[in-house]
Amino acid sequence: MRRGNPKVTGVLPITLGEAAKTVQALLQSGKEYVCVMRLHALTELSRVRNVLKQFEGEVYQRPPLRAAVKRQLRTRRVYYIELLEMVDRNVLLRIGCEGGTYIRKLCHDIGEVLGTGAHMQELRRTRAGPFTEDDASFVTLHEVAYYYDEWKTRGDADALRRIVQPMETALVLLPKIVVRDSAVDALCHGANLTAPGVLSVTSGISPGTLTAVNTLKGEAVVLAEAQCSTEEILKLNHGIVAKTRRVLMPRGTYPKAWKTREG
């Protein structure tokens, strides 16, 4: 969706109902922006390129005064800064970065190192996690209003499907653990995932990694924090492999296959 600020537009995932529980995964996912940075004085193109390279990797940032988070120094990772065009004092950039990176602050800091000063003139978010402007799910608010009216007046559910995606779409980039059907309901009650319930696991998981725990059908059950690596999970026969952090599936969706202490 496009944002209301005329200087900041682009992709904005919106969650509905129970899908709001996936926001944690979206906030941590990477972002990509196209930005117009306005220099406060003329300088050479080659110098700008050299300084931009210095801001790739881990950077320190303190959120601005208007930020909705605590103003304490923190680190964020900038994956790449690509200089697309430079005309006079206007510099067009494509920036890929970790979630929570402040592009306004990044432009300011680049200007400080250049010695010219700089500010963010315009910003467009072209990717947020798995969502991009090229996706079929990218729609304007005008389109949302149109398809919603189609559903209300004609009862056309297909109209809503054009703008509302399954909750699992937001978790596409997370590593996955697939579990047995018999383990699902216990997880829906907040239980941690133990080794006997695991059927398969994707690569790249390490202790502390946020993972999506899915059914064999690909349905999201919980968000969990891995307690061991992919290799260790595959070798374990017992013990906790992931601690449940957010239950996504309603209780009772799958039959109960576990016993309480009383039962």
Backbone as a ProteinNet text record, in pm:
[ID]
protein_1_A
[PRIMARY]
MRRGNPKVTGVLPITLGEAAKTVQALLQSGKEYVCVMRLHALTELSRVRNVLKQFEGEVYQRPPLRAAVKRQLRTRRVYYIELLEMVDRNVLLRIGCEGGTYIRKLCHDIGEVLGTGAHMQELRRTRAGPFTEDDASFVTLHEVAYYYDEWKTRGDADALRRIVQPMETALVLLPKIVVRDSAVDALCHGANLTAPGVLSVTSGISPGTLTAVNTLKGEAVVLAEAQCSTEEILKLNHGIVAKTRRVLMPRGTYPKAWKTREG
[TERTIARY]
83.8	0	88.4	33.1	107.7	80.8	181.2	169.5	119.9	63.5	3.7	103.8	220.7	322.1	361.2	346.4	376.1	521.8	612.7	754	796.3	707.1	738.6	625.1	653.1	550.6	601.4	518.9	564.2	493.4	565.1	508.4	487.7	366	334	241.8	294.4	208.1	107.9	-16.8	-121.9	-178.7	-183.5	-234.7	-377.5	-456	-596	-623.1	-697.1	-739.7	-623.7	-632.1	-531	-394.9	-394.7	-268	-179.3	-237.1	-156.4	-45.8	-60.9	40.7	170.4	165.4	285.7	369.3	321.5	393.4	536.6	556.5	690.9	789.3	745.7	832.4	855.5	752.4	765.6	857.4	849.2	932.9	1081	1112.8	1252.6	1305.1	1215.4	1257.6	1326.9	1405.3	1479.4	1388.6	1438.9	1365.1	1452.9	1388.5	1461.4	1391.8	1473.4	1420.7	1487.9	1414.8	1473.4	1459	1570.7	1575.4	1640.1	1584.8	1650.6	1716.2	1848.6	1924.5	1969.1	1940.3	1974.6	2098.7	2207.1	2329.2	2314.5	2380.8	2372.1	2479.1	2566.9	2669.2	2714	2764.5	2811.8	2939	2951.6	3073.2	3090.5	3205.6	3235	3162	3122.3	3053.6	3139.7	3268.8	3358	3367.8	3365.2	3372.9	3245.3	3132.2	3006.1	3007.2	3053.9	3059.2	3146.9	3260.1	3352.5	3291.7	3222.1	3161.6	3045.2	2966.4	2855.1	2904	3019.8	3076	3105	3138.3	3169.3	3046.5	2927.9	2805.1	2740.4	2806.4	2760.5	2814.6	2730.5	2768.8	2696.1	2756.4	2692.5	2714.2	2604.1	2611.9	2546.6	2591.6	2531.9	2428.9	2312.9	2209	2139.6	2102.9	2015.9	1885.5	1770.9	1644.2	1618.9	1555.7	1528	1424.2	1407.5	1317.2	1174	1132.5	993.9	969.3	1070.8	1056.5	968.2	903.2	812.8	884.8	1017.5	1096.1	1190.2	1246.7	1336.9	1461.2	1502.6	1616.1	1746.6	1786.6	1914.9	1997.3	2128.3	2217.9	2203.4	2193.3	2177.3	2245.1	2261.5	2324.6	2221.4	2239.6	2158.9	2252	2213.2	2297.6	2243.4	2330.3	2298.4	2362.1	2278.9	2329.4	2395.6	2337.6	2396.7	2340.5	2422.2	2378.2	2423.8	2328.7	2359.6	2328.7	2427.5	2406.3	2350.1	2224.6	2157.4	2180.7	2184.3	2198.6	2234.2	2309.6	2341.1	2331.1	2244.1	2225	2238.6	2342.1	2371.3	2383	2293.2	2301.1	2202.9	2131.1	2035	2099.2	2093	2154.3	2044.6	2026.1	1926	1991.9	1941	2002.2	1902.4	1952.2	1875.6	1945.2	1870.8	1929.5	1858.5	1935.7	1883	1934.6	1845.2	1888.2	1803.4	1853	1781.7	1660.1	1554.5	1438.1	1474.8	1410.9	1439	1548.8	1599.8	1702.1	1633.3	1681.9	1625.2	1701.3	1632.6	1696.9	1723.1	1635.3	1659.9	1792.3	1811.9	1935.1	2055.3	2037.8	2146.5	2190.1	2093.5	2126.5	2199.2	2152.4	2217.1	2362.1	2385	2519.5	2612.3	2558.4	2638.3	2681.8	2589.3	2621.9	2728.9	2726.3	2828.1	2966.4	2975.8	3105.2	3153.8	3061.5	3099.3	3147.2	3096.8	3132.4	3043.5	2942.9	2852	2719.7	2688.1	2554	2459.4	2354.3	2256.6	2129.7	2018.8	1894.4	1817	1723.5	1639.4	1531	1532.8	1435.8	1306.7	1322.3	1205.3	1242.5	1142.8	1171	1056.5	1093.6	994.3	1041.9	956.8	991	946	1042	1012.6	1000.6	1045.5	1030.4	1023.6	933.2	923.2	910.5	1019.9	1018.6	993	891.6	864.4	780.5	734.6	643.6	718.1	690.1	751.9	643.5	684.6	590.5	548.1	624.2	592.5	494.7	466.6	375.8	232.2	156.3	13.3	-58.1	1.8	-60.4	-44.9	38	58.2	-57.8	-136.1	-251.5	-255.4	-324.6	-342.4	-466.5	-481.6	-600	-726.5	-712.8	-827.8	-874.2	-779.2	-813.5	-876.6	-826.8	-886	-1033.1	-1060.6	-1198.2	-1286	-1231.6	-1308.8	-1343.4	-1242.2	-1266.6	-1353.9	-1338.7	-1424.5	-1569.9	-1592.7	-1728.7	-1785.2	-1699.9	-1743.2	-1791	-1719.7	-1756.9	-1886.5	-1902.2	-2019.3	-2145.7	-2134.8	-2252.8	-2288.3	-2185.4	-2211.1	-2182.1	-2123.5	-2086.8	-1976.8	-1892	-1784.4	-1661.4	-1645.6	-1532.1	-1399.9	-1402.9	-1280.5	-1222.4	-1308.1	-1260.8	-1171.6	-1211	-1129.5	-998.9	-1001.6	-880.5	-774.2	-815.4	-718.7	-634.7	-688.3	-617.3	-577.7	-632.8	-600.6	-527.1	-407.7	-323.7	-328.8	-301.7	-296	-188.6	-211.7	-117.5	22.3	30	158.8	247.5	188.5	266.8	366.8	327.9	415.8	535.1	529.8	634.5	724.4	711.2	782.8	933.8	990.2	1135.3	1190.4	1104.5	1152.3	1191.6	1293	1321.9	1203.9	1186.7	1067	1101.8	1013.2	1013.6	875.8	871.6	745.3	722.8	600.5	571.9	462.5	456.2	353.1	216.5	112	-23	-50.8	6.6	-17.6	43.8	135.5	200.6	132.6	44	-10.5	-91.5	-187.3	-276.5	-202.5	-101.7	-22.6	48.3	101	164.5	62.9	-58.2	-163.4	-202.2	-172.5	-196.6	-73.7	29	146.9	262.8	252.1	362.9	484.3	601.9	723.5	734.5	808.6	824.5	938.8	909.7	1012.8	1050.3	1163.8	1220.1	1126.9	1052.7	966.4	860.3	824.8	720.9	770.1	900.6	959.6	964.2	917.4	926.2	1039.5	1052.5	1159.2	1192.8	1307.9	1355.2	1439.6	1429.7	1510.2	1649.7	1741.3	1879.5	1890.8	2002.8	2032.5	1979.5	1921	1869.4	1982.1	1987.6	2083.9	2010.9	2069.3	2002.4	1962.6	1836.7	1786.9	1716	1722.5	1658.5	1506.4	1438.6	1292.4	1250.6	1169.3	1128.8	977.1	927.6	785.3	766.2	679.5	648.3	520.3	528.2	417.8	368.6	246.4	193.2	243.2	211.8	247.7	181.1	66.6	-5.7	48.3	148.1	203.5	131.7	43.5	-27.4	62.9	62.1	143.2	78.4	155.5	104.9	150.2	282.1	336.3	463.3	501	635.5	714.5	834.6	912.2	1058.1	1123.8	1266.4	1346.2	1426.7	1504.5	1601.6	1616.4	1707.6	1836.9	1840.7	1959.2	1962.8	2069.9	2088.9	2011.8	2005.2	1940.4	1999.8	2132.9	2201.7	2168.7	2162.9	2132.5	1988.4	1896.1	1755	1736.7	1806.7	1793.8	1847.7	1938.9	2000	1927.3	1851.6	1790.6	1672.5	1659.1	1545.7	1451.5	1499.2	1416.5	1467.1	1388.6	1427.5	1361.7	1365.8	1304.4	1394.5	1338.5	1414.6	1377	1256.1	1214.3	1111.6	1124.2	1031.1	926.5	801.3	690.6	689.6	684.6	682.2	547.9	479.2	352.2	267.4	150.7	59.4	-21.5	-20.7	-88.7	-216.9	-222.1	-337.3	-432.3	-563	-659.4	-656.1	-679.4	-686.4	-800.6	-780.7	-885.7	-890.1	-803.1	-799.4	-761.2	-666.8	-626.6	-669.5	-699.4	-743.5	-638.6	-686.4	-597.2	-532.7	-399.4	-327.5	-230.7	-264.8	-177.5	-265.4	-205.3	-278.4	-234.8	-332.8	-299.6	-259.5	-206.6	-163.6	-283	-400.6	-520	-567	-539.8	-589.4	-490.1
-119	0	125.6	234.3	359.4	428.2	493.1	562	703.7	763.9	894.8	1007.7	997.6	1100.9	1119	1240.8	1259.9	1236	1241.2	1218.5	1074.4	996	855.7	769.2	689.3	607.1	463.8	377.3	243.9	132.2	22.1	-101.5	-91.9	-120.9	-124.2	-243.2	-354.4	-470	-434.4	-476.9	-454	-589.2	-615.4	-743.6	-727	-833	-830.7	-942.9	-912.4	-1014.4	-1089	-1221.6	-1305.8	-1293	-1247.7	-1232.7	-1124.8	-1041.9	-940	-1003.1	-1130.9	-1201	-1221.8	-1204.3	-1223.6	-1096.5	-987.3	-859.6	-871.9	-951.9	-970.8	-1014.6	-1105.3	-1153	-1044.7	-965.7	-860.2	-748.2	-715	-607.7	-642.7	-771	-813.9	-839.5	-843.2	-876.7	-758.1	-787.6	-683.6	-592.3	-472.9	-374.4	-323.9	-275.2	-207.8	-75.3	27.8	161.5	221.6	307.2	397.4	537	605.7	731	842	962.2	1081.5	1154.6	1157.4	1228.6	1362.8	1469	1604.4	1653.3	1672.8	1726.7	1877.3	1930.2	2072.8	2153.7	2083.9	2150.5	2053.5	2106.3	2022.4	1948.1	1828	1749.1	1650.3	1585.2	1495.9	1362.4	1306	1177.4	1067.3	1067.4	963.3	968	1085.9	1100.7	1047.3	1074.4	1023.3	869.8	811.6	664.5	606.2	668	617.6	624.8	733.1	748.7	650.9	628.8	534.6	395	356	223.9	210	322.1	318.6	286.9	307	285.5	149.8	65.7	-70.8	-157	-243.5	-323.1	-274.4	-293.8	-255.9	-107.6	-36	107.5	133.9	239.4	282.3	390.6	381.2	482	509.6	635.7	673	721.6	659.6	700.8	849.4	912.7	1057.4	1089.1	1217.4	1261.3	1216.7	1211.9	1177.2	1026.5	948	802.3	749.9	634.4	573.8	475.2	469.6	378.9	459.8	392.7	457.7	509	631.3	693	648.5	527.3	478.2	428.8	439.1	399.6	250.4	214.4	74.4	51	-73.6	-107	-165.3	-136.3	-193	-226.4	-323.2	-366.4	-312.9	-247.3	-200.8	-299.6	-371	-476.5	-420.2	-314.4	-252.2	-111.3	-25.4	107.8	123.6	130	141.7	283.5	352.1	486.3	472.2	509.2	494.2	613.2	732.9	854.6	971.3	1065.2	1187.6	1305.5	1400.3	1520.4	1641	1720.3	1834.4	1786.1	1831.4	1792.8	1681.5	1629.2	1520.8	1385.9	1294.2	1162.1	1056.3	976.4	870.6	739.9	680.4	562.4	447.3	325.8	206.2	144.4	125.6	82	-43.9	-147.6	-267.8	-273.9	-293.7	-283.3	-368.8	-383.3	-454.4	-374	-444	-374.2	-283.6	-165.8	-72.2	26.7	24.7	122.1	252.9	363.7	494.2	555.9	567.1	618.9	769.2	841	984.9	1004.2	923.8	933.9	891.3	790	743.6	854.1	922.5	1033.6	1145.5	1176.1	1280.3	1243.7	1118	1074.6	1072.3	1033.5	1035.5	1178.2	1273.8	1414.7	1465.4	1415.7	1456.6	1408.5	1283.8	1230.4	1299.4	1330.9	1403.9	1545.7	1600.5	1737.5	1840.8	1795.3	1886.7	1902.3	1803.5	1796.7	1735.8	1670.3	1609.1	1577.1	1563.5	1520.7	1433.9	1359.4	1275.3	1361.5	1367.6	1449	1370.8	1243.4	1160.9	1014.6	934	793.6	706.3	594.8	495.9	357.9	287.9	152.2	56.3	-13.8	-103.3	-248.5	-280	-416.4	-413.9	-495.7	-516.1	-665.2	-728.6	-873.8	-941.3	-1027.1	-1096.5	-1015.8	-896.9	-818.8	-712	-704.6	-603.9	-534.6	-428.2	-356.2	-439.2	-540.5	-624	-736	-756.7	-863.6	-831.2	-938.1	-920	-864.9	-884.5	-838.1	-687.7	-620.7	-477	-402.7	-333.9	-259.6	-122.1	-30.9	102.9	104.2	209.4	222.4	235.8	294.9	305.3	166	78.1	-59	-135.1	-112.7	-175.9	-135.8	-6.4	42.5	-18.8	-32.2	-87.7	-234.7	-315.8	-458.7	-486.5	-403.8	-418.9	-392	-289.9	-258.2	-371.4	-433.3	-546.7	-661.6	-683	-790.6	-757.2	-632.1	-591.9	-591.7	-543.7	-527.8	-654	-732.2	-849.9	-982.4	-973.6	-1096.7	-1173.2	-1101.7	-1163.7	-1184.8	-1306.1	-1335	-1329.9	-1357.1	-1351.4	-1210.5	-1110.7	-971.9	-950.3	-1007.2	-993.4	-1069.6	-1184.6	-1265.3	-1193.4	-1093.4	-1016	-924.9	-892.2	-797	-855	-970.6	-1031.6	-1162.3	-1172	-1290	-1378.1	-1507.9	-1594.6	-1547.1	-1571.3	-1531.2	-1586.6	-1707.2	-1771.9	-1694	-1608.9	-1529.2	-1440	-1390.1	-1300.6	-1374.1	-1508.5	-1587.5	-1659	-1625	-1695.7	-1698	-1589.4	-1579.7	-1641	-1678.5	-1739.1	-1885.1	-1935	-2079.1	-2156.3	-2279.9	-2356.4	-2486.8	-2523.6	-2656.3	-2716.1	-2831.1	-2899.3	-3005.3	-3007.2	-3097.3	-3197.8	-3302.1	-3404.4	-3346.7	-3399.6	-3355.5	-3374.5	-3479.3	-3509.7	-3405.8	-3324.7	-3224	-3087.8	-3069.3	-2936.8	-2878.8	-2953.6	-2895.6	-2858.4	-2937.9	-2903.6	-2769.4	-2747.4	-2619.7	-2505.9	-2530.8	-2428.9	-2392	-2479.3	-2450.6	-2388.9	-2357.2	-2289.2	-2377.9	-2508.6	-2599.4	-2570.4	-2600.9	-2590	-2711.7	-2696.5	-2804.5	-2895.9	-3024.4	-3122.8	-3206.3	-3269.5	-3341.7	-3446.1	-3525.6	-3627.4	-3571	-3443.5	-3384	-3332.6	-3330.1	-3271.4	-3373	-3330.8	-3414.2	-3370	-3238.6	-3186.2	-3044.4	-2996.9	-2864.6	-2807	-2676	-2611.3	-2582.4	-2553.1	-2522.6	-2380.9	-2353	-2216.7	-2178.4	-2271.8	-2240.6	-2251.6	-2156.2	-2157.9	-2119.5	-2143.1	-2107	-1958.9	-1932.6	-1795.4	-1751.8	-1831.4	-1795.7	-1801.7	-1698.2	-1700.2	-1790.3	-1891.1	-1987.1	-1997.3	-2035.6	-2063.8	-2214.4	-2257.7	-2399.9	-2427.1	-2516.7	-2542	-2685.7	-2705.3	-2839.8	-2895.8	-3021.5	-3083.4	-3013	-2948.8	-2877.3	-2736.1	-2696.8	-2562.3	-2457.1	-2500.2	-2405.2	-2361.3	-2231.5	-2179.1	-2214.4	-2272.8	-2311.7	-2211.6	-2190.7	-2096.2	-2032.3	-1919.9	-1865.6	-1912.9	-1964	-2021.2	-1979.6	-1978	-1946	-2076.2	-2101	-2225.1	-2231.3	-2350.6	-2372.2	-2441.4	-2486.6	-2552.5	-2535.7	-2579.6	-2561.3	-2664.8	-2641.5	-2737.2	-2876.1	-2882.8	-3011.5	-3082.1	-3006.2	-3064.6	-3112.9	-3035.7	-3075.8	-3209.8	-3227.8	-3351.8	-3473.3	-3449.6	-3560.9	-3594.8	-3498.5	-3518.5	-3615.4	-3692.9	-3783.7	-3737.9	-3649.2	-3597.8	-3459.6	-3390.1	-3256.3	-3146.8	-3023.8	-2908.1	-2858	-2841.8	-2789	-2644	-2600.6	-2462.1	-2422.1	-2298.9	-2247.6	-2159.8	-2189.8	-2117.3	-1972	-1880.1	-1737.8	-1673	-1726.9	-1669	-1777.7	-1804	-1903.6	-1838.7	-1900	-1845.6	-1920.3	-2048.5	-2131.4	-2146.7	-2133.6	-2149.8	-2291.4	-2301.4	-2432.2	-2514.3	-2644.4	-2731.4	-2745.7	-2674.3	-2688.2	-2830.7	-2887.3	-3027.3	-3105.4	-3234.1	-3314.5	-3317	-3319.7	-3329.6	-3467	-3469.3	-3597.9	-3603	-3526.9	-3521.4	-3529.5	-3562.3	-3582.2	-3480.5	-3433.2	-3348.4	-3437.6	-3376.5	-3455.3	-3527.3	-3460.4	-3522.9	-3638.9	-3627.4	-3730.2	-3839.3
0	0	0	-47.9	-43.6	88.6	139.5	266.9	243.3	348.9	335.8	319	379.1	368.3	222.2	164.1	22.3	-13.5	84.8	56.4	81.6	140	168.8	116	14	-49.1	-63.1	-122.1	-154.7	-81.5	-60.7	-7.9	143.1	186	328.9	353.9	405.7	435.6	545.2	526.1	624.4	665.1	793.5	842.9	893.5	879.4	920.3	1019.7	1124.6	1219	1282.1	1280.2	1341.8	1274.1	1148.4	1075.9	1137.4	1225.1	1293.9	1377.4	1409.9	1488.6	1409.9	1278.2	1196.6	1185.3	1244.1	1232.7	1284.2	1388	1443.5	1334.9	1248.8	1140.7	1036.6	1006.3	905.6	953.5	1081.9	1135.4	1126.6	1142	1140.3	999.3	902.1	765.7	698.4	594.9	523.9	443.3	415.9	337	222	116.9	8.8	-21.6	-41.9	-68.4	-191.6	-260.1	-358.8	-300.6	-291.4	-215.5	-297.5	-286.6	-340.5	-223.9	-225	-121.9	-179.2	-107.6	-152.8	-78.7	-153.4	-93.7	-73.3	28.9	57.8	-14	-85.4	-167.3	-276.2	-383.9	-494.2	-454.2	-503.8	-481.1	-595.4	-601.8	-713.3	-698.7	-811.7	-814.7	-752.7	-786	-735.1	-583.1	-527.5	-381.9	-316.1	-378	-324.8	-325.6	-434.9	-443.9	-333	-309.3	-206.9	-66.9	-38.6	93.4	111.1	7.3	16.2	54.7	0.9	32.6	182	245.8	388	473.9	418.1	493.4	464.4	388.7	370.1	483	536.2	652.3	776.3	890.7	1016.5	1043.9	1073	1102.1	1238.2	1303.6	1429.7	1400.7	1466.5	1448.9	1581.7	1600.2	1711.5	1649.2	1681.2	1620	1635.3	1535.4	1543.3	1649.9	1679.3	1784.5	1760.5	1632.6	1600.3	1596.3	1623.8	1615.4	1728.3	1700.9	1799.4	1890.5	1882.4	1965.6	2054.7	2154.3	2247.8	2175.5	2206.2	2138.6	2203.1	2173.5	2221	2102.9	2117.1	2009.3	1981.5	1853.4	1815.6	1682.2	1646.7	1519	1423.6	1295.8	1189.1	1072.7	992.1	880.7	748.8	674.2	538.4	441.1	367.1	279.5	154.1	99.2	-20	-38	-98.6	-141.3	-285.9	-375.9	-518.1	-565.7	-621.6	-675.5	-817.3	-835.3	-964.3	-1056.7	-997	-1079	-988.2	-1043.4	-970	-1065.3	-1031.9	-1112.1	-1019.3	-1041	-953.6	-807.8	-720.9	-580	-543.9	-642.8	-618.7	-649.6	-552.4	-567.3	-550.9	-655.4	-652.1	-608	-499.8	-439.9	-429.7	-440.7	-404.9	-284.4	-176.2	-49.2	0.1	28	91	233.1	329.7	469.3	561.5	681.7	787.1	831.2	873.6	925.4	1041.2	1047.4	1155.3	1124.1	1000.7	959.3	921.1	972.2	940.8	822.9	709.7	588.9	601.6	669.3	692.5	766.4	869.2	947.8	864.2	781.1	695.2	599.9	539.1	448	522.6	642.9	723.3	752.5	792.2	828	706.7	590.5	467.4	436.7	454.5	431.8	526.1	651.1	747.8	705.9	659.9	617.8	490.8	399.8	277.8	309.9	421	456.6	391.2	315.3	245.9	319.8	402.4	458.7	356.5	403.8	313.2	390.6	317.9	378.5	280.3	330.8	246	182.3	52.1	-21.4	-47.7	-82	-115	-93.1	-54	-24.5	-72.4	-136.2	-177.6	-135.1	-59.5	-18.1	-128	-187.1	-298.3	-256	-133.8	-82.5	69.3	123.6	268.4	291.1	333.8	349.2	216.3	206.9	81.2	-17.2	23	-60.1	-139.9	-269.1	-356.3	-439.1	-505.5	-591.5	-712.6	-746.7	-862	-829	-699.5	-659.2	-697.6	-719.7	-746.4	-623.7	-506.1	-381.3	-360.3	-443	-426.5	-491.7	-411.3	-461.4	-396.3	-461.6	-405.2	-316.7	-238	-153.6	-238.1	-356	-446.9	-489.7	-517.6	-556.4	-440.2	-319.7	-202.2	-190.3	-205	-194.7	-303.3	-424.4	-536.6	-511.9	-477.9	-460	-337	-235.1	-116.9	-154.2	-236	-280.7	-366.4	-450.2	-531.4	-442	-333.8	-241	-167.1	-122.7	-46.8	-133	-256	-339.8	-418.1	-458	-540.5	-470.6	-352.7	-283.1	-353.7	-425.3	-504.2	-416.2	-364	-275.7	-351.5	-482.8	-562.3	-563.6	-550.4	-546.1	-424.4	-308.5	-188.9	-201.3	-269	-283.6	-367.3	-444.5	-522.5	-433.2	-315.3	-229.3	-94.8	-56.7	72.5	48.7	102.1	85.6	210.8	197.8	316	414.3	541.6	645.6	619.8	563.9	540.7	444.3	361.1	265.9	338.3	454.9	531.5	590.6	593.3	657.9	558.3	430.3	324.2	346.5	395.1	407.7	536.7	628.9	753.7	729.5	801.4	797	852.8	807.3	842.6	914.6	1008	1068.8	1043.4	979.1	951	1058.5	1114.7	1226.2	1191.1	1271.2	1256.5	1295.4	1235.6	1271.2	1419.3	1477.2	1618.5	1713	1662.6	1746.7	1738.3	1641.2	1612.2	1727.3	1780.4	1881.1	2009.1	2045.8	2164.8	2144.4	2024.7	1994.8	2001	1954.5	1957.1	2100.9	2195.4	2337	2404.1	2324	2377.4	2414.2	2386.3	2419.2	2331.9	2383	2302.3	2210.4	2102.2	2005.1	2048.7	2059.8	2095.4	1972.9	1980	1866.2	1804.3	1883.4	1821.4	1727.8	1744.6	1660	1526.5	1505.8	1384.2	1270.5	1154.2	1034.3	941.9	922.3	836.5	879.1	833.9	872.7	760.2	740.1	637.2	689.7	601.3	639.9	694	756.9	801.3	936.7	1010.3	1143.5	1245.4	1336	1446	1573.6	1690.9	1816.1	1818.2	1853.4	1857.1	1730.8	1624	1497.8	1510.6	1462.5	1456.6	1341	1368.1	1267.1	1260.6	1143.6	1125.9	1135.8	1225.4	1239.9	1162.1	1063.6	971.5	978.6	930.5	912.8	779.8	754.9	627	509.1	534.6	428.8	406.7	486.6	473.6	555.4	646.4	731.7	847	877.2	987.3	1120.3	1210.7	1342	1448.3	1459.4	1557.3	1500.6	1559.5	1544.3	1665	1640.9	1751.7	1742	1857	1863.2	1871.1	1768.7	1764	1880.9	1935.8	2047.8	2004.2	1879.9	1826.3	1675.1	1613.1	1469.4	1389.6	1258.5	1167.9	1184.7	1185.7	1195.6	1326.5	1435.5	1566.4	1573.6	1515.1	1515.7	1446.1	1333.6	1257.1	1333	1426.2	1499	1629.3	1683.7	1814.9	1810.6	1916.2	1932.2	2043.8	2128	2237.3	2276	2358.2	2402.8	2320.2	2374	2308.5	2195.4	2076.9	1963.3	1932.1	1976	1952.3	2057.8	2109.5	2208.6	2140.7	2167.2	2105.9	2153	2057	2088.4	2051.4	1950	1906.4	1841.4	1897.2	1840.4	1727.9	1610.7	1493.9	1459.1	1488.4	1450.8	1569.4	1547.6	1657.6	1715.3	1844.4	1910	1850.1	1841.3	1791.6	1641.6	1569.8	1423.8	1385.5	1460.3	1442.9	1566.8	1553.2	1668.2	1778.5	1902.6	2016.9	2021.1	2033.2	2037.4	2153.9	2259.4	2376.7	2501.8	2612.3	2737.1	2842.3	2918.8	3033.4	3149	3253.4	3369.5	3433.2	3427.5	3485	3399.4	3263.8	3172.3	3150
[MASK]
+++++++++++++++++++++++++++++++++++++++++++++++++++++++++++++++++++++++++++++++++++++++++++++++++++++++++++++++++++++++++++++++++++++++++++++++++++++++++++++++++++++++++++++++++++++++++++++++++++++++++++++++++++++++++++++++++++++++++++++++++++++++++++++++++++++++

